[in-house]
Amino acid sequence: MKIDGPNITDLKKVFEEKRVERAKKGAERVQQGEEQTNLSGDSVNLSPEATWVNELKSMIKGIPDIREDRIDSIKKEITDNTYQTDNEQVAHAIIRDNILNHIL
């Protein structure tokens, strides 16, 4: 069921104008360095689990994607011809990755 008419259209226009007005006020506060507050007065309380998950996410973001120390160590071993691999481990890893790629 669709509800429409002159009153609904007017309400949509008023709500859109209010939304734009709030957005402009919020942008002004941010530009002035003020903390932006929720205009509706709503608040959010996170559970201890959600807080813990957020802390974990922050910790993970702090871990570098590339372990430079490990890369440097392996590069040095390769340069010195002392880097050794276990062929059996390499073969198992290739097979495992191949199987996982087919499953997923």
N, C-alpha and C positions, 0 to 999 in steps of 0.2 A: 504494500500500500504506500503510495506516495502522497505526502502532505505538502502542499504548496499553495501559494496565494500571496496576495499583497502583504499581509501581516508577516508571513514567514520570510519573504524577501526582505522586508524592512529589518526584521530581527537579524538576519544574516549580515546585512550591511552594518548594523550597529556593532555586532560581535566582531566583525572584521576590523572596523575602525578602532575598537578598544584593543584588539590584539596588536595592531600596528602601533598604537599609542604606547602600550606597555613595552613593546620591543624597542621603540625609540628611547624611552626612559631608561631601560636597562642598558642600552648601548651608551647613553650619556654617563651613567654611573660607572661603567667599566672604563670609559675614557678618562673619567676624573679619578680613577684609582679607588673608588669606593667598592666595598664588597657588595656584589649583587645579591639581593634578597628575593625570596619568592613572594610575589605580590599577593598571592591568594592566601598566604599564611599557613600553607600546608607544611608538614615536616616529615622527615623520614628517619626511622630508627632501624638500624641494621642489627640483625641477630649476631651473637658472638661468632657463629660460623661464617657469616658473610664478612664480618670484620677480619677474621682469620684469613679467608680467601683473598681479600684485598691486600692484606699484609704479604701473603705469599706472592701475589702478582707483582707487588712492588719489589720484593726481593729478587724475583726472576728477571725483572727488567734490568736489575743491576748486574746480572751475570753477563759477561761479554759473549757474543755469538761465536767468536773465534778465540781459541785458547792460544794466544801468541807464544806463550812460554813453551807449550807442547810442540807447536809448529817449528819454532827455532831449534828445539832439541832434535827433532827428527831431521831437519835440514842439515844440522851439524853432523849427525850420524851418517847421512847419505853422502855428504861431502868427504867425510873421513873414511868412507867405505866400511863402516861398522854397523850400519843399519841391517838388521836381520828380521826376516819374516818367518812365520810358521805357516808353511804351505797348506797344511791341513786346516788351520784356523781360517785362512783366506778362502779355501774351497767351501768350508761349511758356511761362511758368511755369504758367499755368492749364492749358494743353493738356498739358504734361508731367505735372502732378499728376493730371489726369483720366485719362490713359493709364495711369500707374502704378497708380492705384486700381482700374482695370479688370483689369489684369494680376495684381496681387497680391490 
